Amino acid sequence: MRLGIVGRNPRAGGWECVIFGQIGLKSHAFAPIAKDSLGGERRGREFVAFGPWDIREMRPGAGLAPAPAIVAVNTDEAYCHTSGRLVLVSHSWSGVLQISNIGRRYTVDLYSEATRLVFLDLVNEILVDVTGLAVTDNHALKLPALTIATLLKHIVEQSASFRFLDSDADYRPSPARRAIELLRARPGEKLRQRLLAELLPAIAARRTPAPAVQPPPALPPPPAPEDVLRLRDELRLLTAAVEGLALRAPAET
């Protein structure tokens, strides 16, 4: 796949593309950016950048320390070749990327008001916020193996933001590219189905209202003052009647 910067969101302050590393096709392990990522021989490598890219210390997201990344702001000359699984920054200076993948082309707007670390997976056509999975260790960015199971759990349990990616509807590849596309497997439709199948019950559970708590039975109101006086008089009469009966009983025997 070929990736390049083609523009920016109207709200963005720039055209940046910041890449911290990649996830290989043969392994789900995160591989941070290395110095040999710039230029050189592409054969056998899953990621290589060409043109005016720089290696800088950049902050991947809130709560994370700066780590090495390759950065480009030139929309005309900076591009890279990738296997389609990259870890990038999405922030207020991020640009719009265009990724060409033989018979498909994607346009991805990376703009975000808050700085987030995102996993761009063109193999499964999904963009996931993985800031909550990242840590910095010895001035290096660390991520767990980004398996499908890990991503699903992260999205469902941590409410991580994500969006599905669709190829550009107006892209018209050459006849040769269209022929190759017919022989290729479609991207991860199974991932979409699995994610939706796990999200729907979780969303329903969150929206189910908690059972209403029944209030305790109301206490009877205190007696009014006149009721208290009447009750006292009745007790006096009852007491007098009991005493009268007690005195009458010995007299009758």
C-alpha positions as CSV (number, residue, x, y, z in Angstrom):
1,M,0.0,0.0,0.0
2,R,1.1,3.5,-0.7
3,L,0.3,6.2,1.9
4,G,0.5,10.0,1.4
5,I,-0.9,13.2,2.8
6,V,-3.5,14.9,0.6
7,G,-5.0,17.7,2.7
8,R,-6.3,18.7,6.0
9,N,-9.5,19.1,7.9
10,P,-10.7,22.8,7.9
11,R,-10.4,22.8,11.7
12,A,-6.9,21.3,11.8
13,G,-3.9,23.5,12.4
14,G,-1.7,21.7,10.0
15,W,-1.1,18.7,7.6
16,E,1.0,16.4,9.8
17,C,1.3,12.7,9.7
18,V,3.0,11.1,12.7
19,I,3.7,7.4,12.7
20,F,5.0,5.6,15.8
21,G,5.3,2.1,14.4
22,Q,3.5,-0.8,12.7
23,I,1.9,-4.1,13.3
24,G,3.2,-6.8,11.0
25,L,1.1,-9.1,8.9
26,K,2.8,-12.2,10.3
27,S,2.7,-11.1,13.9
28,H,0.4,-8.9,16.0
29,A,3.4,-7.4,18.0
30,F,4.0,-3.7,17.8
31,A,7.2,-2.7,16.1
32,P,8.3,0.9,16.9
33,I,9.8,3.2,14.3
34,A,13.5,2.5,13.6
35,K,16.1,4.6,12.0
36,D,16.2,2.4,8.9
37,S,12.5,3.2,8.3
38,L,13.6,6.1,6.2
39,G,14.4,5.4,2.5
40,G,16.6,2.5,1.5
41,E,15.6,-0.8,0.0
42,R,12.0,-1.7,0.3
43,R,12.3,-5.4,-0.6
44,G,11.1,-7.6,2.2
45,R,10.1,-4.7,4.5
46,E,6.6,-4.0,5.7
47,F,7.2,-0.3,6.2
48,V,9.5,2.2,4.6
49,A,9.1,6.0,4.1
50,F,10.4,8.1,1.3
51,G,10.8,11.9,0.9
52,P,11.0,14.6,3.6
53,W,10.2,12.6,6.8
54,D,12.0,13.4,10.0
55,I,12.5,11.2,13.1
56,R,11.4,13.2,16.2
57,E,10.4,12.8,19.8
58,M,6.6,13.1,19.8
59,R,4.0,12.5,22.5
60,P,1.7,9.6,21.5
61,G,-1.2,10.7,23.7
62,A,-2.4,12.0,27.1
63,G,-0.4,10.5,30.0
64,L,2.3,9.1,27.7
65,A,5.9,10.2,27.5
66,P,7.5,11.3,24.2
67,A,8.8,8.5,22.0
68,P,10.5,8.4,18.6
69,A,8.2,8.8,15.5
70,I,8.6,9.7,11.9
71,V,6.8,13.0,11.0
72,A,6.0,14.5,7.7
73,V,4.1,17.7,6.7
74,N,4.9,17.9,3.0
75,T,1.8,16.9,1.0
76,D,3.7,16.7,-2.3
77,E,6.8,14.6,-1.6
78,A,6.4,12.6,1.6
79,Y,4.9,9.1,1.2
80,C,5.5,5.6,2.5
81,H,4.9,2.0,1.6
82,T,3.2,-0.1,4.2
83,S,1.5,-3.5,4.8
84,G,-1.5,-1.5,6.0
85,R,-1.3,-1.7,9.8
86,L,0.1,1.4,11.4
87,V,0.1,3.1,14.8
88,L,-0.3,6.9,14.3
89,V,-1.2,10.0,16.2
90,S,-4.6,11.7,15.7
91,H,-4.5,15.3,17.0
92,S,-5.5,18.9,16.1
93,W,-2.6,19.2,13.6
94,S,-3.2,15.9,11.8
95,G,-3.8,15.8,8.0
96,V,-5.9,13.7,5.7
97,L,-4.2,10.6,4.4
98,Q,-4.8,8.7,1.2
99,I,-3.9,5.0,1.0
100,S,-3.9,3.2,-2.3
101,N,-4.2,-0.6,-2.1
102,I,-4.2,-2.0,-5.7
103,G,-7.9,-2.0,-6.5
104,R,-9.0,0.0,-3.4
105,R,-8.3,3.5,-2.2
106,Y,-9.0,5.0,1.2
107,T,-9.2,8.6,2.5
108,V,-8.7,8.9,6.2
109,D,-9.1,12.2,8.1
110,L,-6.9,11.9,11.2
111,Y,-8.0,15.2,12.8
112,S,-9.0,15.1,16.5
113,E,-9.4,17.8,19.1
114,A,-7.7,15.6,21.7
115,T,-4.4,13.9,21.1
116,R,-5.0,10.2,20.7
117,L,-2.9,7.2,19.6
118,V,-4.8,5.2,16.9
119,F,-4.4,1.9,15.2
120,L,-5.0,2.2,11.5
121,D,-5.8,-1.3,10.2
122,L,-6.5,-1.3,6.4
123,V,-6.4,-5.1,6.4
124,N,-9.6,-5.2,8.5
125,E,-10.8,-1.7,7.5
126,I,-11.0,-0.2,11.0
127,L,-9.4,2.7,13.0
128,V,-9.3,2.2,16.8
129,D,-8.2,4.5,19.6
130,V,-5.5,2.5,21.5
131,T,-4.3,5.2,23.8
132,G,-5.6,3.2,26.8
133,L,-3.5,0.2,25.8
134,A,-0.2,2.1,25.5
135,V,2.5,2.7,28.1
136,T,6.0,4.1,27.9
137,D,8.8,2.0,29.2
138,N,12.4,3.2,29.2
139,H,11.5,6.1,26.8
140,A,9.9,3.6,24.4
141,L,6.3,3.2,23.4
142,K,4.8,-0.2,24.4
143,L,1.6,-1.8,23.2
144,P,0.3,-5.3,23.7
145,A,-0.2,-7.7,20.8
146,L,-3.0,-6.1,18.9
147,T,-5.0,-9.2,18.1
148,I,-8.6,-9.1,17.0
149,A,-9.6,-10.4,20.5
150,T,-7.6,-7.6,22.2
151,L,-9.2,-4.9,20.0
152,L,-12.7,-6.3,20.6
153,K,-12.2,-6.4,24.3
154,H,-10.7,-2.9,24.4
155,I,-13.6,-1.5,22.4
156,V,-16.4,-3.3,24.3
157,E,-15.0,-3.0,27.9
158,Q,-13.2,0.3,27.7
159,S,-15.6,2.1,25.3
160,A,-12.7,2.9,23.1
161,S,-13.7,5.0,20.1
162,F,-13.4,3.4,16.6
163,R,-14.7,3.8,13.1
164,F,-15.0,1.5,10.2
165,L,-13.2,2.5,7.0
166,D,-14.8,2.3,3.6
167,S,-12.9,2.4,0.3
168,D,-13.5,5.5,-1.8
169,A,-16.6,5.0,-4.0
170,D,-15.3,7.2,-6.8
171,Y,-12.0,5.4,-7.2
172,R,-11.6,3.9,-10.7
173,P,-8.6,1.6,-10.8
174,S,-7.1,0.4,-14.1
175,P,-8.4,-2.8,-15.7
176,A,-5.4,-4.7,-14.4
177,R,-5.9,-3.5,-10.9
178,R,-9.6,-4.4,-11.1
179,A,-8.7,-7.9,-12.2
180,I,-6.3,-8.4,-9.3
181,E,-9.0,-7.1,-6.9
182,L,-11.4,-9.8,-8.1
183,L,-8.9,-12.4,-6.9
184,R,-8.1,-10.9,-3.5
185,A,-10.0,-11.6,-0.4
186,R,-12.2,-8.8,0.9
187,P,-11.1,-7.0,4.0
188,G,-12.3,-8.1,7.4
189,E,-16.0,-8.3,7.1
190,K,-15.9,-10.9,9.9
191,L,-14.4,-8.4,12.2
192,R,-17.3,-6.0,11.7
193,Q,-19.8,-8.8,12.4
194,R,-18.0,-10.0,15.5
195,L,-17.7,-6.4,16.9
196,L,-21.3,-5.6,16.3
197,A,-22.4,-8.9,17.8
198,E,-20.4,-8.1,21.0
199,L,-21.3,-4.4,21.2
200,L,-25.1,-4.7,20.9
201,P,-25.5,-6.7,24.2
202,A,-23.1,-4.4,26.0
203,I,-25.0,-1.3,24.8
204,A,-28.3,-2.9,25.7
205,A,-27.0,-3.7,29.2
206,R,-25.8,-0.1,29.7
207,R,-29.1,1.3,28.7
208,T,-31.3,-1.0,30.7
209,P,-32.7,1.0,33.6
210,A,-31.9,-0.2,37.1
211,P,-34.9,-1.6,39.0
212,A,-36.8,1.0,40.9
213,V,-36.2,1.1,44.6
214,Q,-39.4,0.9,46.5
215,P,-39.7,3.6,49.2
216,P,-40.3,2.4,52.8
217,P,-44.0,2.4,53.9
218,A,-45.0,5.8,55.2
219,L,-45.4,6.1,59.0
220,P,-48.8,7.1,60.3
221,P,-49.1,10.8,61.1
222,P,-48.7,11.7,64.7
223,P,-52.0,12.2,66.5
224,A,-53.4,15.7,66.7
225,P,-53.4,17.4,70.2
226,E,-57.1,17.0,70.6
227,D,-56.8,13.3,69.9
228,V,-54.2,13.0,72.6
229,L,-56.5,14.7,75.1
230,R,-59.4,12.6,74.2
231,L,-57.3,9.4,74.5
232,R,-56.1,10.5,77.9
233,D,-59.7,11.0,79.1
234,E,-60.7,7.6,77.8
235,L,-57.8,6.0,79.6
236,R,-58.9,7.7,82.8
237,L,-62.4,6.4,82.4
238,L,-61.2,2.9,81.6
239,T,-58.9,2.9,84.7
240,A,-61.8,4.1,86.9
241,A,-64.1,1.4,85.6
242,V,-61.4,-1.3,86.2
243,E,-60.9,-0.1,89.8
244,G,-64.7,0.0,90.4
245,L,-64.9,-3.6,89.3
246,A,-62.1,-4.6,91.5
247,L,-63.8,-3.0,94.5
248,R,-67.2,-4.6,93.7
249,A,-65.9,-8.1,93.5
250,P,-65.0,-8.5,97.3
251,A,-68.3,-6.8,98.3
252,E,-70.3,-9.4,96.4
253,T,-68.6,-12.4,97.9
